[in-house]
Amino acid sequence: MNQTTHRKFARSVFVARLRGLAQFRVGWCVWCLVRVFPVFRTKHQQHTNPPETLRAVSAPAPPVGVGGKANRHRSAWRSLLWGVAVVLVAHLALACVVEAGLPQLREPEYGYRLVRVRQQVRAHPNRPLVIVLGTSRTQNAINPRAMAFPDEPGSPMVFNFGQSGASPLHLRLTFQRLCADEVLPAAVLVELLPATLVVPGPADHLFVSSSARLTADDLPRLAPYCSDPSAVRRAWLIDRLNAFHAQRLVIVSHLAPRWLNWSQRLDHQWSMTDASGFCPYPANDVEIHRPARQAKVRAEYGRALERLRVSELSMRAYRDLVADCRARGIPVAFFLTPESPTVRSWYEPQSWAVLANFCRMLSEDLGCPVFAAPTDFAEEDFADGHHMLPSAAARFSRQLATRQLIPWLAEALK
C-alpha cells in the first residue's frame, strides 16, 4: 500500500469513527428525551426497541398496556405543571428575599454598608454615630480610620455611606432608608457634588431604569418628585416579578464573578469596602490610565461644570433632607471633596459664583455649615481628577476631622 492509499484509508477510518460517534450521541440524546418526556414519543417509538447503538446499554421499553397513552399524557402535563410551579415559587421566594430579607441582593452598596454600620453600632454602643452621605467621591475620599477618633465612649464614630452615582434625591432616600432600618445617627455629613446640582426634574428618569434597587416603601417616598409615579411603580413591579433577570448581575457577582466582564462585575462594591464603609480606589497603573479616565470625566461632567446651575429638583431634595434631619433632632452639615487642578480649571467664573451662592443659601437660610474643599491637592492625588487615591484620602480625612468635624461636633452634640 503506497503512501497516498494509506492516507486515504486512514482518513476514511477516521471519518467513519466520527460518524459512528455522532450517531451514538444523537441516538442517546433522542432516547433520553423520549424516556424523560413521554409526550414526545411517537407511535412508532412506542412499539420499537431503542436505537441499535443503545441496545448494549439499555433494555427495551416495556410493552404499552391499555390506557398507557392517556397515562403518559397525564404524566407529561403533571411534569409540566410542576415545572411551572417550581419556577413561580422560585421567583416569588427571590422577590421576597430581595424586597425584605437581603438588601445586599437588591442594592449591594446600601445593603452591605447597612450590615457593617449595624455591626459598628453594636460593637461601640456608647459612641455617637456620624453618617457621611455622598457619591463615589465620598466612598474614595472619607477614610474614618484616618480621622483617628479615639475608641472610647463619647468619641464620634464616623461611617462612610457613600453610594456611586448618587444624586441629591438619592442622598435623601438613603437617609430615609436608614431611619426606617432603625439606624439613627447622632449627626449627618452630606457631600455636595457640584455636577449633580444640575440634575433636572422630575425624578422619573432617575429611577425607572434602576427600579430593581427600590423597595415598595421607596415608592411613596419618591412619588412627590415624579411627574408619573405609576411609571416608576410599574417598572418596580416588573423587576420584582422577574427578580432573577433584574438581579442577574448581582447574583452572578456573588456566585461566579469571573464569569462576567470587569465592567459588569459588582463584587468590588462589598469586597473592597472596609468595616467603616471606606472603599479605597485601586492604585494599579494609575499613571497609565489617568489621561483616559480624565477624558471620560470631562465628557461626563465638563459641560455641567462650565455652565453650573442648581435645578429645582436638587434644591428641593437638599431642603427636604435638612428638614428630615431637623425633624429628628439630628444636626447636619455639608462638605465638598477636593478636585485636581485640571478639573477645577473646567469651572467658568459664573459657575464658581453659582456654587458660592448655593453654599451661602445652605449656611444662611438653612443654618447648615458648609466645609469648603482644600485646594492644595495635586494631580497625582487623584485617579481621574476627582476620585482620590488612598494616600490623599487619608490626608484629606485627617484635615476634615481636625479642622471642621471636631469643632462642629463638639458644638452640635452638646
VOGU-3710 file (C-alpha; in Angstrom, 3 decimals, decimal comma):
1> mnqtthrkfa> 0,000/0,000/0,000  1,587/3,253/-1,112  1,605/6,420/0,981  -1,334/8,067/-0,838  -3,532/4,980/-0,480  -2,599/4,633/3,189  -3,516/8,284/3,839  -6,921/7,874/2,138  -7,599/4,694/4,126  -6,728/6,390/7,437
11> rsvfvarlrg> -8,941/9,351/6,592  -11,895/7,061/5,762  -11,486/5,181/9,045  -11,338/8,439/10,994  -14,468/9,774/9,261  -16,315/6,527/9,903  -15,476/6,664/13,608  -16,638/10,249/13,861  -19,861/9,358/12,091  -20,477/6,427/14,406
21> laqfrvgwcv> -19,764/8,540/17,485  -22,142/11,269/16,271  -24,862/8,707/15,607  -24,407/7,272/19,083  -24,559/10,736/20,726  -27,673/11,740/18,746  -29,354/8,407/19,426  -28,602/8,627/23,144  -29,977/12,209/23,383  -33,158/11,269/21,492
31> wclvrvfpvf> -33,702/8,196/23,635  -33,195/10,215/26,861  -35,620/12,871/25,627  -38,225/10,259/24,823  -37,775/8,485/28,149  -37,960/11,658/30,253  -40,735/13,403/28,307  -43,298/10,802/27,233  -45,301/13,412/25,354  -42,608/13,404/22,628
41> rtkhqqhtnp> -42,940/9,692/21,904  -44,393/8,808/18,534  -46,477/5,779/17,774  -43,500/4,187/16,044  -41,231/4,688/19,054  -43,768/3,127/21,398  -43,521/-0,311/19,688  -39,842/-0,453/18,778  -36,679/-1,018/20,708  -34,068/1,752/21,358
51> petlravsap> -31,663/2,588/18,540  -29,157/-0,044/17,513  -26,299/1,773/19,211  -28,131/1,705/22,551  -29,056/-1,951/22,760  -25,862/-2,663/24,597  -26,571/-0,136/27,322  -30,347/-0,265/27,761  -33,170/-2,708/27,823  -36,201/-2,440/25,500
61> appvgvggka> -39,069/-0,365/26,748  -41,843/-2,373/28,392  -44,928/-3,031/26,317  -47,638/-0,468/26,410  -50,796/-1,536/28,135  -54,352/-0,369/27,785  -54,711/3,268/28,746  -50,956/3,803/28,669  -51,206/6,687/26,205  -53,615/8,626/28,442
71> nrhrsawrsl> -51,409/7,944/31,451  -48,370/9,234/29,621  -50,219/12,417/28,647  -51,300/12,975/32,232  -47,739/12,388/33,416  -46,431/14,873/30,875  -48,902/17,566/31,891  -48,198/16,870/35,546  -44,456/17,293/34,933  -45,057/20,495/33,017
81> lwgvavvlva> -47,270/21,961/35,731  -44,779/21,003/38,424  -42,025/22,723/36,455  -44,080/25,896/36,099  -44,949/25,806/39,808  -41,296/25,423/40,801  -40,282/28,372/38,616  -43,061/30,561/40,030  -42,206/29,638/43,619  -38,523/30,340/42,976
91> hlalacvvea> -39,336/33,780/41,541  -41,674/34,548/44,437  -39,106/33,437/47,012  -36,346/35,546/45,441  -38,688/38,543/45,190  -39,472/38,283/48,920  -35,806/37,896/49,820  -34,783/40,859/47,666  -37,610/43,036/48,943  -37,302/42,449/52,668
101> glpqlrepey> -34,738/39,821/53,558  -31,411/40,640/51,925  -30,873/44,239/50,798  -27,393/43,073/49,746  -29,038/41,420/46,718  -31,276/44,371/45,914  -28,694/47,154/46,214  -25,284/45,876/47,348  -23,749/49,270/48,121  -26,560/50,074/50,534
111> gyrlvrvrqq> -27,132/46,554/51,836  -23,553/45,740/52,780  -22,990/49,157/54,344  -26,175/48,675/56,340  -24,812/45,382/57,695  -21,466/46,962/58,562  -22,876/50,069/60,221  -25,098/47,887/62,395  -22,035/45,865/63,391  -20,214/49,064/64,309
121> vrahpnrplv> -23,129/50,326/66,391  -23,365/47,008/68,268  -19,615/46,962/68,863  -19,479/50,587/70,044  -22,869/51,410/71,611  -21,516/54,347/73,616  -20,055/56,243/70,661  -22,230/58,744/68,710  -22,652/57,670/65,091  -21,802/60,198/62,373
131> ivlgtsrtqn> -23,097/59,130/58,943  -21,425/60,570/55,824  -23,785/60,605/52,825  -22,347/61,086/49,367  -21,320/59,727/45,994  -18,390/57,594/44,849  -16,192/60,580/45,660  -17,146/60,123/49,299  -16,531/56,381/49,054  -12,939/57,015/47,983
141> ainpramafp> -12,206/60,206/49,971  -13,583/59,709/53,505  -11,451/57,280/55,498  -12,871/57,209/59,058  -9,880/55,288/60,386  -7,516/58,033/59,205  -9,527/60,545/61,239  -8,106/58,836/64,327  -11,025/59,443/66,676  -10,235/57,566/69,894
151> depgspmvfn> -12,154/54,364/70,546  -13,771/55,458/73,779  -17,274/56,357/74,985  -18,457/59,708/73,688  -15,935/59,836/70,828  -17,538/60,267/67,368  -17,737/57,139/65,225  -17,733/58,160/61,567  -19,184/55,802/58,950  -18,817/56,290/55,189
161> fgqsgasplh> -22,193/55,729/53,486  -21,222/56,901/50,014  -23,003/55,376/47,007  -21,795/55,629/43,432  -23,861/57,799/41,099  -25,987/59,262/43,888  -27,950/62,410/43,132  -29,230/64,748/45,876  -32,518/62,849/45,840  -30,658/59,550/46,282
171> lrltfqrlca> -28,976/61,010/49,351  -32,311/61,866/50,910  -33,662/58,420/50,043  -30,649/56,811/51,723  -31,264/58,791/54,905  -34,947/57,802/54,889  -33,998/54,155/54,460  -31,525/54,317/57,340  -34,158/55,761/59,625  -36,639/53,076/58,550
181> devlpaavlv> -33,959/50,441/59,231  -33,540/51,883/62,750  -30,074/53,306/62,142  -30,383/56,751/63,707  -27,170/58,792/63,548  -26,206/61,437/66,045  -25,074/63,711/63,176  -25,103/63,670/59,373  -22,450/64,967/56,990  -23,603/65,407/53,371
191> ellpatlvvp> -21,392/65,710/50,298  -22,002/68,477/47,766  -21,021/67,296/44,299  -21,381/70,354/42,030  -22,066/68,327/38,881  -25,150/66,716/40,471  -26,715/70,097/41,224  -27,807/70,315/37,587  -29,793/67,036/37,645  -33,155/68,035/36,151
201> gpadhlfvss> -36,592/67,067/37,378  -38,986/65,401/37,551  -37,238/62,358/39,005  -38,870/59,656/36,862  -35,767/59,230/34,687  -33,579/58,637/37,750  -35,476/55,586/38,989  -37,360/53,920/36,126  -34,162/52,395/34,758  -32,947/51,376/38,241
211> sarltaddlp> -36,257/50,347/39,776  -34,883/46,920/40,751  -32,971/48,696/43,548  -36,132/50,151/45,054  -38,452/48,694/47,663  -42,202/49,074/47,996  -41,569/51,578/50,800  -39,419/53,708/48,481  -42,250/54,308/46,007  -44,305/56,731/48,163
221> rlapycsdps> -41,082/58,489/49,198  -40,271/59,243/45,552  -43,804/59,935/44,339  -43,783/63,685/45,200  -40,743/64,165/42,953  -42,144/62,280/39,934  -44,488/63,512/37,239  -45,828/59,971/36,720  -45,322/57,868/39,852  -47,210/54,996/38,221
231> avrrawlidr> -44,392/54,591/35,667  -41,874/54,006/38,456  -44,356/51,696/40,186  -44,865/49,620/37,014  -41,122/49,343/36,395  -40,576/48,257/40,009  -43,336/45,636/39,816  -41,984/44,157/36,574  -38,470/43,928/38,017  -39,724/42,382/41,230
241> lnafhaqrlv> -41,798/39,734/39,410  -38,823/38,980/37,182  -36,299/39,062/40,005  -33,840/36,563/38,528  -33,375/38,695/35,414  -33,399/42,026/37,253  -30,786/40,867/39,781  -28,771/38,619/37,474  -25,552/40,642/37,686  -25,724/40,816/41,480
251> ivshlaprwl> -26,368/37,069/41,748  -23,589/36,095/39,353  -21,220/38,581/41,008  -21,807/36,721/44,283  -21,618/33,165/42,916  -19,214/33,319/39,967  -17,865/36,849/39,395  -15,192/35,639/36,971  -17,900/34,712/34,508  -18,596/38,420/33,966
261> nwsqrldhqw> -16,630/41,114/32,233  -14,897/43,503/34,618  -17,302/46,299/33,640  -20,268/44,114/34,668  -18,870/42,780/37,934  -20,281/44,198/41,157  -18,327/42,249/43,760  -15,960/45,183/44,341  -18,883/47,001/45,953  -18,590/44,778/49,015
271> smtdasgfcp> -15,210/43,045/48,759  -13,215/46,309/48,718  -15,189/48,117/51,436  -13,785/48,085/54,966  -15,672/47,958/58,272  -16,128/51,748/58,336  -17,557/51,969/54,794  -14,385/53,333/53,171  -13,656/51,975/49,691  -10,098/52,779/48,549
281> ypandveihr> -9,642/53,479/44,866  -7,416/50,807/43,244  -3,970/52,312/42,755  -2,871/49,976/39,957  -1,312/51,638/36,876  -2,830/54,995/37,775  -0,326/57,000/35,742  -1,068/54,943/32,645  -4,858/55,161/32,865  -5,229/58,695/34,254
291> parqakvrae> -5,468/60,526/30,861  -8,211/58,226/29,559  -10,116/58,347/32,858  -9,852/62,120/32,982  -11,174/62,383/29,437  -14,156/60,263/30,467  -14,831/62,535/33,451  -14,598/65,579/31,189  -17,168/64,076/28,815  -19,499/63,273/31,728
301> ygralerlrv> -19,184/66,400/33,887  -17,363/69,040/31,875  -20,387/70,754/30,376  -22,228/70,774/33,705  -19,290/72,450/35,440  -18,845/75,031/32,695  -22,496/76,070/32,962  -23,283/75,211/36,539  -26,792/75,812/37,819  -28,928/74,446/40,621
311> selsmrayrd> -32,024/72,612/39,438  -35,303/72,787/41,301  -35,117/69,042/41,983  -31,692/69,293/43,656  -32,696/72,331/45,688  -35,844/70,629/46,900  -34,048/67,364/47,733  -31,425/69,130/49,856  -34,047/71,197/51,658  -36,141/68,113/52,374
321> lvadcrargi> -33,076/66,229/53,614  -32,269/69,020/56,047  -35,923/69,063/57,169  -35,824/65,292/57,763  -32,742/65,661/59,953  -34,163/68,598/61,857  -37,424/66,730/62,500  -35,409/64,035/64,299  -33,158/66,494/66,089  -30,105/65,428/64,065
331> pvaffltpes> -27,549/68,141/63,204  -26,468/68,217/59,548  -23,526/69,793/57,736  -22,283/69,804/54,145  -18,822/69,386/52,664  -17,120/69,490/49,265  -14,455/66,996/48,244  -11,161/68,131/46,685  -10,649/68,213/42,925  -7,499/68,194/40,823
341> ptvrswyepq> -6,188/71,406/39,214  -7,374/70,128/35,831  -10,952/69,586/36,996  -11,044/72,940/38,767  -9,998/74,588/35,511  -13,234/73,417/33,882  -15,323/75,781/36,019  -16,253/79,102/34,446  -16,271/82,168/36,740  -20,049/82,137/36,642
351> swavlanfcr> -20,064/78,517/37,826  -17,955/79,393/40,861  -20,426/82,178/41,650  -23,404/79,795/41,400  -21,712/77,296/43,726  -20,825/80,006/46,242  -24,425/81,303/46,260  -25,790/77,814/46,831  -23,386/77,208/49,720  -24,408/80,567/51,178
361> mlsedlgcpv> -28,071/79,542/50,977  -27,361/76,323/52,853  -25,414/78,177/55,502  -27,587/81,257/55,985  -31,092/80,122/55,046  -30,931/76,559/56,373  -28,387/77,133/59,104  -26,092/74,302/57,983  -22,322/74,746/57,972  -20,601/74,069/54,642
371> faaptdfaee> -16,992/72,856/54,741  -15,037/74,068/51,712  -12,714/71,721/49,849  -8,974/72,297/50,219  -7,190/73,268/47,017  -3,684/72,057/47,845  -4,045/68,586/46,313  -2,057/67,834/43,170  -2,940/65,946/40,014  -1,103/62,874/41,322
381> dfadghhmlp> -3,502/62,636/44,269  -6,383/61,590/42,009  -7,075/58,623/39,762  -9,114/60,658/37,285  -9,224/64,209/38,595  -11,921/63,772/41,243  -11,645/60,285/42,796  -8,923/60,421/45,432  -6,214/57,817/45,805  -5,829/56,163/49,246
391> saaarfsrql> -2,877/58,238/50,469  -4,579/61,501/49,522  -7,839/60,295/51,077  -6,094/59,691/54,393  -4,624/63,199/54,349  -7,952/64,803/53,421  -9,816/62,821/56,103  -7,377/63,954/58,793  -7,717/67,574/57,667  -11,505/67,359/57,621
401> atrqlipwla> -11,595/65,863/61,102  -9,183/68,266/62,772  -10,237/71,482/61,041  -14,011/71,070/60,678  -15,560/67,959/62,230  -14,115/68,169/65,737  -15,170/71,821/66,317  -18,568/71,298/64,690  -19,385/68,045/66,533  -18,223/69,476/69,838
411> ealk> -20,897/72,151/69,472  -23,590/70,094/67,713  -23,510/67,097/70,044  -23,724/69,008/73,304
//
